[in-house]
Amino acid sequence: MTCLFRKKIIIFLYCVDLICMGIPSPLAWDKYLDTYYKRSEIKKINFKDKSLGWHKFSFLLEKNNGTSISIPGFDNTYMQCMFKGFSIRKSCFDCCFKSESKIADITIADCWGCENYISELDDNKGLSMVICHSNKSDELIGILKEMGIVERFEYSNVLKYNSNYNNSTTTKKGRNIFYKLLYIYPVLAFGVMGKNPQNSFLRKVCSKIRSAIGD
């Protein structure tokens, strides 16, 4: 005697989006790689390596020969050009997905500003933020609670520390200059416009003065 059992399989489809400040153009990435590295030597790249912690994330490039190059994220010229908005694509300045009325079930993002409202969870290893927009996403979070630490916080913190949640990145004045340099002299484009402003000579002098007077 043969018995057939039909299993009922339920598939849930979750639509997910993320908070994004904008994406550098493929041209900027190609120019950066060709200017500073040999592509054939590259094994893997991590834009936000957390070996030194999330607050001091690094640009990590691993080579095929086993060696690696690690540059503090805010000192990396490619990352700085992105942070400053110079290398961001034009379409990102008028993103059609920037709105508080989301069509996705879930929005995910880095939990920027977490040290100001849930500091007890800020372990310098990175903290993720999940924003629910539907009933089924709420149910999913209930399941995630059994797998790790989930803490609720006020929606106002999302808007306060994540301006790109519903606002596109604004066009930067130096963007046109950056792309003109990128075509003719990429070393100058990244080397000058990608400098960390925190490392400027004036800032260093002011820092030493403040230290000297005990301020």
For each residue, the residues with C-beta under 8 A, 3 or more apart:
1:
2:
3:
4:
5:
6:
7:
8:
9:
10:
11:
12: 136 140
13:
14: 105 106 136 137 140
15: 103 104 105 106
16: 104 105 106 107 108
17: 97 102 103 104 106 107 108
18: 107 108 109
19: 107 108 109 110 129 162 164 165
20: 23 92 95 164
21: 82 88 92 164 169
22: 82 85 88 89 92 93 95 164 168 169
23: 20 88 89 92
24: 28 29 78 81 82 87 88 89
25: 28 29 87 88 89
26: 29 30
27: 30 31 182
28: 24 25 31 32 78 81 87 182
29: 24 25 26 32 33 78
30: 26 27 33 34
31: 27 28 34 35 182 186 189 190
32: 28 29 35 36 77 78 186 190
33: 29 30 36 37 39 42
34: 30 31 37 39 186
35: 31 32 186 187 190
36: 32 33 190
37: 33 34 41 42 61
38: 41 42
39: 33 34 42
40: 64
41: 37 38 63 64 65
42: 33 37 38 39 45 61 62 63 64
43: 62 63 64
44: 61 62
45: 42 59 60 61 62
46: 49 58 59 60 62
47: 59 73 79
48: 57 58 59 73
49: 46 52 57 58 59 60 70
50: 53 54 57 125 126
51: 58 60 70
52: 49 56 57 58 72
53: 50 56 57 124 125
54: 50 57 124 125 126 127
55: 124
56: 52 53 72 73
57: 48 49 50 52 53 54 72 73
58: 46 48 49 51 52 70 71 72 73 76
59: 45 46 47 48 49 70 71 72 73 76 78 79
60: 45 46 49 51 68 69 70 71
61: 37 42 44 45 68 69 70
62: 42 43 44 45 46 67 68
63: 41 42 43 66 67 68 69
64: 40 41 42 43
65: 41
66: 63
67: 62 63
68: 60 61 62 63
69: 60 61 63
70: 49 51 58 59 60 61
71: 58 59 60 75 76
72: 52 56 57 58 59 75 76
73: 47 48 56 57 58 59 76 79
74: 79 80 83 196 198
75: 71 72 80 196 199
76: 58 59 71 72 73 79 80 194
77: 32 80 81 190 191 194 195
78: 24 28 29 32 59 81 82 87 190 194
79: 47 59 73 74 76 82 83 194
80: 74 75 76 77 83 84 193 194 195 196
81: 24 28 77 78 84 86 87 178 189 190 193 194
82: 21 22 24 78 79 85 86 87 88
83: 74 79 80
84: 80 81 172 174 193 194
85: 22 82 88 169 170 171 172 175
86: 81 82 172 174 175 178 179 193 194
87: 24 25 28 78 81 82 175 178
88: 21 22 23 24 25 82 85 92 93 169 172 175
89: 22 23 24 25 92
90: 93
91: 94 95
92: 20 21 22 23 88 89 95 168 169
93: 22 88 90 168 169 170 171
94: 91 168
95: 20 22 91 92 98 168
96:
97: 17
98: 95 164 165 166 167 168
99: 102 166
100: 165 166
101:
102: 17 99 107 131 133
103: 15 17
104: 15 16 17 107 133
105: 14 15 16 132 133 134 136 137
106: 14 15 16 17 130 131 132 133 134 137 140
107: 16 17 18 19 102 104 130 131 133 165
108: 16 17 18 19 128 129 130 131
109: 18 19 112 128 129 131 162 165
110: 19 126 127 128 129
111: 114 118 127 128 129
112: 109 161 162
113: 116 117 157 160 161 162
114: 111 117 118 119 121 122 127 129 161
115: 119 122
116: 113 119 157 161
117: 113 114 153 154 157
118: 111 114 121 122 127 151 153
119: 114 115 116 122
120:
121: 114 118 127 149 151
122: 114 115 118 119 127
123: 127
124: 53 54 55
125: 50 53 54
126: 50 54 110
127: 54 110 111 114 118 121 122 123
128: 108 109 110 111
129: 19 108 109 110 111 114 158 162
130: 106 107 108 141 144
131: 102 106 107 108 109 155 158
132: 105 106 137 138 140 141
133: 102 104 105 106 107 137
134: 105 106 137 138
135: 138 139
136: 12 14 105 139 140
137: 14 105 106 132 133 134 140 141
138: 132 134 135 141 142
139: 135 136 142 143
140: 12 14 106 132 136 137 143 144
141: 130 132 137 138 144 145 150
142: 138 139 145
143: 139 140 146 147
144: 130 140 141 147 148 150
145: 141 142 148 150
146: 143
147: 143 144
148: 144 145
149: 121
150: 141 144 145
151: 118 121
152:
153: 117 118 157
154: 117 157
155: 131 158 159
156: 159 160
157: 113 116 117 153 154 160 161
158: 129 131 155 161 162 165
159: 155 156 162 163 165 166
160: 113 156 157
161: 112 113 114 116 157 158
162: 19 109 112 113 129 158 159 165
163: 159 167
164: 19 20 21 22 98 167 168 169
165: 19 98 100 107 109 158 159 162
166: 98 99 100 159
167: 98 163 164
168: 22 92 93 94 95 98 164
169: 21 22 85 88 92 93 164
170: 85 93
171: 85 93 175
172: 84 85 86 88 175
173:
174: 84 86 177 178 193
175: 85 86 87 88 171 172 178 179
176: 179 180
177: 174 180 181 193
178: 81 86 87 174 175 181 182 189 193
179: 86 175 176 182 183 189
180: 176 177 183 184
181: 177 178 184 185 186 188 189 192 193
182: 27 28 31 178 179 186 189
183: 179 180 186
184: 180 181
185: 181 188 189
186: 31 32 34 35 181 182 183 189 190
187: 35 190 191
188: 181 185 191 192
189: 31 81 178 179 181 182 185 186 192 193 194
190: 31 32 35 36 77 78 81 186 187 193 194
191: 77 187 188 194 195
192: 181 188 189 195
193: 80 81 84 86 174 177 178 181 189 190
194: 76 77 78 79 80 81 84 86 189 190 191
195: 77 80 191 192 199 200
196: 74 75 80 199 200
197: 200 203
198: 74 203
199: 75 195 196 203 204
200: 195 196 197 203 204
201: 204 205
202: 205 206
203: 197 198 199 200 206 207
204: 199 200 201 207 208
205: 201 202 208 209
206: 202 203 209 210
207: 203 204 210 211
208: 204 205 211 212
209: 205 206 212 213
210: 206 207 213 215
211: 207 208 214
212: 208 209
213: 209 210
214: 211
215: 210
